[in-house]
Amino acid sequence: MTMPRREFRHVGLAFVFALSVLLTGHAQAAVDEVAAYKQAVEKRFSEWLQGLWPEAEAAGIKRATFDANLKGLKLDWSLPHLVLPDPAAPGGPALPQVLADQMKPTHQPEFDVPAGYFKEGALSSLAATGRSKMNQWGPQLAAIQRQYNVPASVIVAIWGRETGFGTVDMPFDALSAIATQGFMGQRPDEFRKQLVVALKILQEGHATRATMRSSWAGAMGYTQFLPSDFDNYAVDFDGDGKRDIWSSIPDALASTGNSLHSQGWDGAQTWFYEVKLPEKFDCTQQGPDLARPISEWVKLGVARVKDRPFPEEKLGDPTFLVLPAGLKGPAFLATSNFSVLKLYNNSDVYAIFVGHVADMIAANAPAAFVGTWQPVERLARDRIQRFQEVLVAQGDDVGKVDGLAGFKTRRTIGLEEQKRGLPLSCYPSSALVDAVLKEASAAAR
Ligand code: CA
């Protein structure tokens, strides 16, 4: 049957209209669902905050401080890596699909290859700015160095690495970010404690709610202290009565000096020596638990780069081998100060970065590594994590199963390579990962 053209158009319009009502209705339902869910979670969050009172009181927080800061505090839904409750509360609305989807990472992160961390241009520009900061804050830095026995160049390098000397935006209200992490972050117990300490900082008047800004992970001020770091190490260096790591550069830098000093920094010691390894050196000998006196490394053929001698008086000092890219990159003998830098941020490349920039600042010269970062494969983190799980199941020590190649994973890789007669690298490769995963799935069959 043919339909008159005019009527057809009429029906068509009606259809479009009905469809749009349907779609709008659908979209509206989704919006309502999200709003109801969030409302239920916020309600549970405010109950959770109230439940914090006994801990806060025990930590010396006054009721007035508690109420003034936590009453009406809202969750920050914009933080990454949240673990949204499902359901919102017992018997409450389920987690809407649209929110669950938003929380999924858009791509599987690759793990960062060390070379990407050490871009020559970025290092040089950080060191250049670092040197101008050394001049600008010369007297204060000299006083900080004297008091804490930590080189100013190291403190300035940390300042540069953490916040680009304060140029990186700190977009979050620290209290809200920390409370959100405590309520529905990846490490809730840790941040629940941090929240109580954050209240203490506010109560003591070192910052106000307006000035107490942080990164999404709750790290605050020029050199990125968590509240507990603040509590343990922050100092008032400019003498105004406040420990102000957010807007007083002397306070922030002295606090960093104090943190390194208090955690065991040895003022008579460097952080690492770049070294050259003999051909086919056994890279499974890396890691802080395999420390040896420098003299023993020398016996094994390890030498400083550029034919520099090791300082005579340090030959008996324990040092350990760090190979962030296995045998495919520069090699370092690290001292106890390297381990102190890792307390700031638990990563070999972080400690090398900070130490290296400090060297560049102090030498007032570009100081490229002598070893080269050779091309390495980029593997997905979840693949490395599966690989680690298999290694753990067969009794190997890989450290944390996190999809990253820390020193324990790197040396276990070396052992597996030796076992299979593969060229020794101590660095993840798809050849080894595939071989290990394939064996595991064959064994499971
Ligand atoms: Ca101060």
Residues whose N, C-alpha, C, O or C-beta is under 5 A from the ligand:
A	BS01	CA	D236 F237 D238 G239 D240 G241 K242 R243 D244 S248 D251
